[in-house]
Amino acid sequence: MKIAVLFGGDSMERDVSIASASQVVGALRSRGHEVVAYDSGHGRLTAADEARVFAARIERAPPDQRAVASLPTVVSAPDLKNVDVVFLAMHGGTGEDGTVQALLDLAGIPYTGSGKLGSAIGWDKDVAKRLFLAAGVPTPDWIMGGAPADVVGSRLGFPVIVKPNGQGSTVGLTLVKSPAELEAAIALAGQYDREVMLERYIAGRELTVGILDDEPLAVGEIIPATGPIFDYAAKYQTGGAEEIFPAKLPAEQTARAQDFALRVHRALKLDTYSRVDFRMDENGGLWCLEVNTLPGLTAASLLPRAAQAVGIGFAELCERICRGALARHKTD
């Protein structure tokens, strides 16, 4: 296949996108495919550009918000029209919210991941949680927008999670332990999205389930090294968290987590692959936190770990994602 790996974007996850692309490009080339690397803000990379861009690493904090917001999003049909499929290694912003997907649909170019509708639904945490409940999947109670501390306390209790409604990688997220911390947390989340979500905090174990070709992969458990939240630094820094695949769970709990993840994947009309994140409370109850329609594919990412646990190597995973996109495009 001739594959263009599209990465970069204008979101706070730009560095993560570059890291994913560097892994995907190498993996697909190792399978004998012709691969071009395409930065959405700058166009097709030369070999020298690849060596320079892909040498960068993910820092402990996300990139400067103003710097990434100023980048254009370029999806040039002449450059991408002659490939078999575009591999979307984008995360966040217009790369994950359905915008780029809609542009590629208009150009008639096959691409990996979910379509414009599923991408938009998955990116909007409020809408996604409503569909979780409709599918019979528990999710923590939530309030949209700012609310007085007494209202938050009575409806959700403290601690509470405050986060942007449309953002990934826990950027702008705060675990608020007391009413005095609420206002500042809402202001921080509001810097990254016009809508802010306040969500009941579920103490317990952090679990994740990948989906590939409408089948659940191994359940994983994440144990952050620095605190109760699997934050940006814990996700992308060496030693930031212990990640156990498969998670040490009874068979019944494993099956329930996989069933819930598949229900979420289907309810949001997702395609080929996704990753669904949960909390398990002290009583063994599962609570769906969110779904990732374009989960990370860096060396430290969770979806490749889940696939590896069931015997699917990284290069095979990337190739199957491409073939899933081509199969969907033939039926559209």
Disulfide bonds with the S-S distance in Angstrom:
none
